[in-house]
Amino acid sequence: MSMNETKLKLFKKLIEAKLSELTQEDTLGRESQSVVTLDQQSVGRLSRMDALQSQAMAKAQQGRRDILAQRLRAALARLDSGDFGECEDCGEWIAPKRLEFDPAATKCISCASG
């Protein structure tokens, strides 16, 4: 049982909206990833450590956003090829509720948890 055209269009809009959100978050996160100035005259040691930690967290968040964006672009490619919603392991259809939660999912719940 494949998905109907209307449902596929809804998933495409959902994926594109999530990609747009990631792009906006990327723009906001770039400032947090900027080089930390280590001028001891203007910033104390603890403040510099704080800034370095914030920078590291921003870079980690950027890495997670990059991976999610890659998964979402792959989901769009599956939509275009007609493979969207089909489990890559067993070939069964992934539950629509699962895809609503994570449109980049490539496995049904049975295969993902087994």
HELIX and SHEET records of a PDB file:
HELIX    1   1 GLU A    5  SER A   32  1                                  28    
HELIX    2   2 ARG A   45  SER A   81  1                                  37    
HELIX    3   3 PRO A   96  PHE A  101  1                                   6    
HELIX    4   4 ILE A  109  SER A  113  1                                   5    
END                                                                             
